[in-house]
Amino acid sequence: MTSKILLMSDIHITVSGTDIVGLDPQSRFRRCLDHAARHHEDASHLFLMGDLTHHGTQAEYEIL
């Protein structure tokens, strides 16, 4: 049996109101999770890799 594994990389979460090149990382991450839930509900795992936060602050990690 083959398992589907999803990978999201370098999401660079920031505190609310902080955009990166005009994009809101929190909003984009939520949209990505919603898409995964709707279109890949058969996935057995979801891995988050790379730079999870932009500055590495505790406040950014608490959002995750």
N, C-alpha and C positions, 0 to 999 in steps of 0.2 A: 504494500500500500504506500502510495506517495503522499507526503504531507506538503501542504502549501505553507511557506514561511514568508512573511512580509518584512521588509527592511526599510526603515526611515533613517536618513543620515543627515547630520549637520543641520538640525532644526533651529539652532541659535535662538532659543527662547530669550526674550527680554521682558522687563517689567512693563506693565500696561502703559501705553502712551509713547513707547519708544519703538520707532520704526527703523528698519535697516533698508537703505536705498529706496525709501518710500513704501516699503511693505511691512505689514504687521505680522511678525512671526507667530504670535499666539493665535491669531485668526487663521492663518494659513495651516498651522498644525491641527487646529480643531477641524478645519475643512478636510484635511488629509485623513484624520481619524474617522470622520463621518463617512468619507468615501470608502475607506477600508472596511468599515462595518457594513455598509450597504452592498458593496460589490465583491467582497472577499470574506464573507462570513464563514467560509469553509477553511480559513487559514488556522493552522494549529498554533502558530507563534507570531509575535510581532517583536522585532528587535529594534531598539533605538541605538544608533551608533554615532560616532563622531562628536562634533561640538554640540552638546545638548543645550548649553546656554551660551550667550554671547560674551558675557563678562565674567562668568563663573561665580556670581554673587549668590549668597544664600537665598535672597529674595527671588532670584530667577529659578533656582532649583526647587523652591517651594511651589512654584507654579506647576512644575511637572508632577 
